[in-house]
Amino acid sequence: MPRVVVHVMPKPEILDPQGKAVAAALPRLGFEGIASVRQGKRFELEVEGEITDQVLVSLREAATTLLSNPVIEDVVSIDVEDAADGAQA
């Protein structure tokens, strides 16, 4: 079964307290040189059948209406992967 991965991130103008908390913790843990962090969401959807243009349109609609909050988040990418090894198709 093909896998579709949807990445959702907060819009740039939206504050990201989780990202700020991670950014603050990194230097305390010895990780230097990271200027900022934004935390988002990743959804993995296993799709029955072939991934067609129509299926991708439907998945984008699902991503923008259900998987993300369009007021504060953007759907950054929708990637098709080979479910067997996780490689992008």
Kinemage of the C-alpha trace (Angstrom):
@kinemage 1
@onewidth
@group {chain A} dominant
@subgroup {mainchain}
@vectorlist {calphas} color= white
{ca met a 1} P 0.000 0.000 0.000
{ca pro a 2} L 1.390 3.433 -0.846
{ca arg a 3} L 1.979 5.828 2.024
{ca val a 4} L 1.324 9.555 1.847
{ca val a 5} L 3.045 11.804 4.375
{ca val a 6} L 1.510 15.185 5.164
{ca his a 7} L 3.606 17.840 6.938
{ca val a 8} L 1.782 20.669 8.698
{ca met a 9} L 3.513 23.678 10.281
{ca pro a 10} L 2.317 26.737 12.154
{ca lys a 11} L 2.007 29.793 9.930
{ca pro a 12} L 5.078 32.062 10.218
{ca glu a 13} L 3.137 34.795 12.040
{ca ile a 14} L 1.846 32.377 14.706
{ca leu a 15} L 3.810 32.045 17.944
{ca asp a 16} L 5.254 28.563 18.502
{ca pro a 17} L 5.788 28.045 22.253
{ca gln a 18} L 6.721 24.376 21.816
{ca gly a 19} L 9.374 25.288 19.257
{ca lys a 20} L 10.713 28.014 21.563
{ca ala a 21} L 10.904 25.546 24.470
{ca val a 22} L 12.854 23.066 22.336
{ca ala a 23} L 15.162 25.850 21.087
{ca ala a 24} L 15.866 26.900 24.678
{ca ala a 25} L 16.601 23.319 25.775
{ca leu a 26} L 19.037 22.454 22.976
{ca pro a 27} L 21.994 24.551 24.242
{ca arg a 28} L 21.461 23.247 27.779
{ca leu a 29} L 21.879 19.744 26.350
{ca gly a 30} L 25.054 20.673 24.493
{ca phe a 31} L 23.582 21.266 21.021
{ca glu a 32} L 24.975 24.585 19.796
{ca gly a 33} L 24.441 26.615 16.641
{ca ile a 34} L 20.680 26.151 16.248
{ca ala a 35} L 19.106 29.584 15.810
{ca ser a 36} L 15.420 28.645 16.069
{ca val a 37} L 12.985 25.748 16.089
{ca arg a 38} L 9.433 25.465 14.766
{ca gln a 39} L 7.446 22.390 15.729
{ca gly a 40} L 4.883 20.923 13.369
{ca lys a 41} L 2.908 17.755 12.749
{ca arg a 42} L 3.474 14.737 10.500
{ca phe a 43} L 0.646 12.472 9.365
{ca glu a 44} L 1.220 9.126 7.616
{ca leu a 45} L -1.726 7.918 5.544
{ca glu a 46} L -1.753 4.487 3.917
{ca val a 47} L -3.793 4.669 0.734
{ca glu a 48} L -5.636 1.830 -0.937
{ca gly a 49} L -4.961 1.515 -4.649
{ca glu a 50} L -2.907 3.717 -6.935
{ca ile a 51} L -2.009 7.323 -6.142
{ca thr a 52} L -3.559 9.341 -8.956
{ca asp a 53} L -3.843 13.099 -9.430
{ca gln a 54} L -7.460 12.870 -8.224
{ca val a 55} L -6.374 10.998 -5.078
{ca leu a 56} L -3.764 13.684 -4.376
{ca val a 57} L -6.386 16.424 -4.811
{ca ser a 58} L -8.640 14.599 -2.344
{ca leu a 59} L -5.767 14.135 0.131
{ca arg a 60} L -4.846 17.836 -0.099
{ca glu a 61} L -8.478 18.713 0.665
{ca ala a 62} L -8.449 16.363 3.673
{ca ala a 63} L -5.161 17.875 4.839
{ca thr a 64} L -6.428 21.445 4.637
{ca thr a 65} L -9.826 20.767 6.223
{ca leu a 66} L -9.143 18.053 8.819
{ca leu a 67} L -5.432 17.492 9.435
{ca ser a 68} L -4.596 21.173 9.795
{ca asn a 69} L -6.241 24.228 11.276
{ca pro a 70} L -6.175 26.600 8.281
{ca val a 71} L -6.421 29.645 10.542
{ca ile a 72} L -3.045 28.992 12.204
{ca glu a 73} L -1.357 26.233 10.146
{ca asp a 74} L -0.134 25.598 6.610
{ca val a 75} L 0.068 22.253 4.846
{ca val a 76} L 3.744 22.372 3.898
{ca ser a 77} L 4.015 19.200 1.833
{ca ile a 78} L 2.246 16.053 0.761
{ca asp a 79} L 4.772 13.375 -0.193
{ca val a 80} L 4.127 9.930 -1.640
{ca glu a 81} L 6.395 7.223 -0.193
{ca asp a 82} L 6.889 3.562 -0.961
{ca ala a 83} L 5.403 1.838 2.092
{ca ala a 84} L 7.917 -1.001 1.859
{ca asp a 85} L 10.997 1.055 2.646
{ca gly a 86} L 9.793 4.611 3.326
{ca ala a 87} L 11.504 5.936 0.192
{ca gln a 88} L 9.825 8.788 -1.628
{ca ala a 89} L 8.243 7.921 -4.949
